Amino acid sequence: MHIAIYSGSFNPVHNGHTRLAEYLIKKNLADEVWFVVSPCNPLKNQIDLIDEYVRLEMLILAIGNNPSFKVSDIEFTMPIPSYSIDTLHELSAQYPEHQFSLIIGSDNALVFDKWKDYERLLSEYEVLVYPRRGYDFSEVAEKYPKMKLLDTPFYDISSTEIRQRIVTKKDVRQWLHPDVQKFILENNLYS
């Protein structure tokens, strides 16, 4: 099976994440999408990051019973910070029957040379890049011709914006799965 690895903080997971995963399945770009919760992203500010087990729980709620989606906590037992190349190698060792690819945004693609062993990652795994507004796809294509640029819609949602809206008590319903929103409210997260 071809598995697309969607690794991230998911702080919180939102509809943009799941819509992108649905797109990959619908377009036959992957048989399954595995959401990998990263306890610590070496290229991101960790100040607003809530506990990884709480983020994992929200992801489980967000994907529901979709048979094409899985949630993984593989990085919880790996050294911190999490590096995608190490995670992919670990997944490949645990599941040698699967072929893995990595999903990243065009914002991450433009700083891909800051990733650990990025050239090796590109040579060993397919990297799927989805568009983000304000990040030039042609620059990504020129810099990394081996990356596969996806013709997806823009998912104009960010976890940062959702957290800010929760703090200011603004409506976030259109961006969150109802069970995730309920979980956030019941556990007083991000406020």
N, C-alpha and C positions, 0 to 999 in steps of 0.2 A: 504494500500500500504506500501511496505517496502522502506523507504527513507534512502539513505546513505548520511550523512552529511560530506561534505568535507570543513572543515574550514581552513582558512589560511590568510596570509597577501596578497598573490597574487600580489607581488610587483616586477615585473609584472606577470600576468598569462601567462603561456607558454604551449606549446604543450604537455609536459609531464603531466601537470595537466589534460588536456582534454582527453589524451589517456588513463590515468588511469580510468577516469570516464567512458569512452567508454568500457573499459575492464569489469568493474563491471556490466554494463548493458548487454553486450554480454554474459557474464557467468551467467546471472540470479542471481547475488548476490544482486541486488537492482532493484526496478522498476523505480526509479528516483534517480538522484544524485543532491543534492542541494549544491551549492557553497556558503559558508557563509564567507563574507569578515569580517575579524577581524580588528577593528580599532587599537587595541593595544594587542600584544601577550606578556604576562608577562614573558615569557622565552626567548624573542628575543630582540636584540639590535634594538632600534627604530630610529637610526640616519639617515638611508637612506630611511625611510618609507615616501612615498608620501601620500597625502590626500586620505582618505578612499573613498570619492565619485569619485575620479579619478580612483582608483583601481576597484571600482564597475563598472564604465563605460567600462573599459577594459574587465572585465569579461563578461559583456553583449555582447560586440563585439565578444569575443572569442567563446561563446557558440552558437551564431547565433540563428537559429530557430530550434535547436535540441529539440524535444518534451520531451526527457528524462532528460534534464538538466534544472535547475532553478537557479536563482541567488537570494540570500537573504541578506538584510541589517539589519536583526533582531538585530545584536549586536550594531548597531548605536545608539539605544535608551536604551541600557542596561548599567549598571555601568562599568567603565573602571578601571582596565584592564578586558579583556574578559576571562571568564573561561568556558571551554567546558561543565562542568556539569550544569552550570546555563543556558547556551544556549540550551542544550538538554531538560532541564526541561521546559523552556519557549516554545520551539517548541512542546513538548508533550502536554502542556496545551492548546496551540493555535490549534493544530491539533490532537486531541485525537484519530481520526480514523486511524492515521498512526503509523507504527512501525519505530523507528529510530535506526540507527547504526552510528558509528563514524569511519571515515577513518583517519589513521595516518601513518606516515612513521616509519620504524624500528629505525631511529635515535630518534624520539620522544618516541617510545615504551621503549627504554632503560632508559629514564629519567622519565617514567610515574609516579613514586613515588613522583616526585616533583609537580605533577598536583594537583589542589585543589580537595579534596574528591575523589581521584583516585579509592579507593576501592569501594566506592558507585557507581561511574561511571561504573566500571567493572561489578558490580552486577546488575545494572539496564539496561545497554545497551550493545549491541554487539560492539566490537571494532575490526575493520578490519585493518590489518597491511600490508603495501606494502614494498617490499625490497628496501633498499638503499645500494649502494656499501660501504663497509667499516664498516657496522653495522651487527653484527652476529645474524642471525635469530634464531639459536639454543639457544643463550643466552636469547633472547626475549621469546621463547617458554618455557624455563626453569623457567624464572622469573615470567611470566604471562601466565600460561597454558590456561586461559579462552579466551585469545586473539586469533582471527582467522588469521593465517598467509596466505597471498595471494601468489599464484604462478604466479605473474605477471612478464612481462619482466622488466628489469631495464630501467628506464627513466633517462638517464644520462644528465639531464638538470637541472640547478639551476637558480633561479631568481637572486641570487648574481652574478653568472658568467655573466648572460645576462646584468645586470647593469654595470658591469666592462667592458664588451665588448662595450657597448654603449658609455661609457666615452672615451674609446680609439679608437672610431670610427671603430670598427671591425664589420664584418657582423653577424647579428643575425637572418636573414630571416628564416633559417631552424628550428628555435626554437619558432617562434611566428606566430600566426595567422596573415595573411596579414593585416586585419583591425586593429589589435592591433599594429602592427609595424607602420602602417600609422599614427595612433593616437599618438603614442610615438614621432614620428618625427615631426608631425604638432604641437604638444604641447611642444616640446623641453624638454621632460622628461628625467631624469637621466643623462643629459650631463652637 
